[in-house]
Amino acid sequence: MNRPEKGSMRKHWGLDDKTIFLNHGSYGATPTIVMDEQKRWQHLMEKDPVKFYEEIAPDALLQSRKTIAKLVNCHHDDLALIENATSGVNTVLRSLEFEKGDEIIVPNHSYQACRNTIDFVAKKWGAVVITCDIPFPIESNQIIIDRVMKCVSKNTKLAMIDTVTSPTGIRMPFEKLIQLLESRGVNVLLDAAHGIGMIPLNLDAMGASYTTSNCHKWLCAPKGTAFLHVRKDLQEQIHPLVISHGMTFPLGDTTRFRHEFDWTGTRDISAWCVLPFLIKEISLLVGMNWDEIMQHNKTLAIKGRNIICNELNIVPPCPDEMISSIATIKISPKQIENHNLHEPDPLHLELLKNYKIQVPVWSWPNPDGRYIRISSQLYNHEDEYKYLASILKKCL
Ligand SMILES: Cc1ncc(COP(=O)(O)O)c(C=O)c1O
């Protein structure tokens, strides 16, 4: 079979020409112009590091926060630039104090690293982790809402809710969940690792207590670019994982939250500095605004998923409206037997080695099954999913 056509915008990414790259979801991928812009910031930093950190960086970071705030509708002072969603989740959970018996809700589809943080923190305080079982395949958002709300008790203090789940690629009804949970006095930690650049976010309207989102995934920012938003009334309790000068810096006309998060020690901040550039320039490069980019990727993911489901004779595991730019298909009702889950699935290796297709395949214990997850980004083409579908038919 001929190799598939690639998306016309692929030339803007430095991805390996020989690979069919269907896994934007894991680590993102950055266009060449953004990498060049990051290098320009690094050169500026090394031209005079003192001038850079003391005169240039504060304004550059303010502009970056303003750019992000505009995109997700919040005040830029309520945002902290951080390295990744894992550290965002850790920052919140490790700042909070719990009492013995307090309950923390987490759905079974949540990202394992973040679940580990919840387990770690719960053990330290004697809090109880309530796993909310959500099925997959799934027919409607209402099932998720009912299951999560059923877990709420008088002891519930916090719920960690995903925007889009990692193993199963479900776009959660997070807006509704935030509204219902917060109105019951449950603080929501929104894990929007798949968030900015993938789905519209309106932080002020949603009103979640805490939101963390990766810019290095769907905004295509350089690795190590993410944000944490903390609602104003909760900022006093939340401290960065690294305590630094900000703790004692004279307050002036700003907040302790700002001081603490603006400086956590010397580090390369060039990835954060490129945000205003990338928001404008990626959009110009591809001739679409960000709403159109998100819609483009979503439409392609749904198309790609349905192509594969048709070819394999699988009923799509959820309605189209529960899909954004990643989509998971259950290829087997049970986890693969006798397989170490920390090692790559043999099918993943076969697809990569024999067909040069980069796509994740994994087993997940709950909901039990073996899954393949596709991603759709501007550089992808419908043909790539047709090709994957035909290869899967042969391999499975
Ligand atoms: C839902 C979810 N949360 C958190 C993360 C962690 O992201 P990072 O490794 O950038 O911290 C991921 C990564 O894929 C994810 O899918």
The ligand as a MOL file (V3000), in Angstrom:
LIG
                    3D

  0  0  0     0  0            999 V3000
M  V30 BEGIN CTAB
M  V30 COUNTS 16 16 0 0 0
M  V30 BEGIN ATOM
M  V30 1 C -4.9350 14.5910 31.4090 0
M  V30 2 C -3.4710 14.8250 31.5630 0
M  V30 3 N -3.0150 15.3910 32.6850 0
M  V30 4 C -1.7190 15.6580 32.8700 0
M  V30 5 C -0.7860 15.3530 31.8940 0
M  V30 6 C 0.6490 15.6460 32.1620 0
M  V30 7 O 1.1830 16.5660 31.2820 0
M  V30 8 P 2.6970 16.9940 31.4960 0
M  V30 9 O 3.5220 15.7700 31.2750 0
M  V30 10 O 2.9480 18.0260 30.4610 0
M  V30 11 O 2.8120 17.4830 32.8650 0
M  V30 12 C -1.1990 14.7350 30.7170 0
M  V30 13 C -0.2330 14.3750 29.6840 0
M  V30 14 O -0.5020 13.7830 28.6740 0
M  V30 15 C -2.5850 14.4600 30.5360 0
M  V30 16 O -3.0340 13.8990 29.4240 0
M  V30 END ATOM
M  V30 BEGIN BOND
M  V30 1 1 1 2
M  V30 2 1 2 3
M  V30 3 2 2 15
M  V30 4 2 3 4
M  V30 5 1 4 5
M  V30 6 1 5 6
M  V30 7 2 5 12
M  V30 8 1 6 7
M  V30 9 1 7 8
M  V30 10 2 8 9
M  V30 11 1 8 10
M  V30 12 1 8 11
M  V30 13 1 12 13
M  V30 14 1 12 15
M  V30 15 2 13 14
M  V30 16 1 15 16
M  V30 END BOND
M  V30 END CTAB
M  END
